[in-house]
Amino acid sequence: MAKCDEGYRCEVCRQDVTSIVDSDLYLRFVIGELDAEVLHTSPERHIRCNPVLAQFIRNEGFQPVSVQGSFDRAQLDPVFVAQRELLLSRGYARLLELAAIDEDYDLREYPLPEALAKVR
């Protein structure tokens, strides 16, 4: 069976990642941290199964995530935290937009504008 027929299984909790809005893989892709060339070969996780990343998402539809220890946002540089929060929140909003589109959408148009600019 082809990988696309199997779906994407979270490498952390082993449950299926059934929606793009739950996908750590696509979140990292839309913010420019993952290249399209490796999208199909990279491990998948639910966003919430990657709390170090998820803690930066601020969206009224997303329950805040906290991290204990050295990677807790409270332990990090405030400027870095603000930049990360802006980027990840925009990335999550982009996933919500993509999920709402009824038609097939060109994968090359998924990323945020600044991520697209880096590739071009």
Secondary structure, 3 states (H helix, E strand, C coil): CCHHHHCCEECCCCCECCCHHHEHHHHHHHCCCCCHHHCCCCCECEHHHCHHHHCCCCECCECCCCCCCCCCHHHCCHHHHHHHHHHHHHHHHHHHHHHHCCCCCCHHHCCCHHHHHHHC
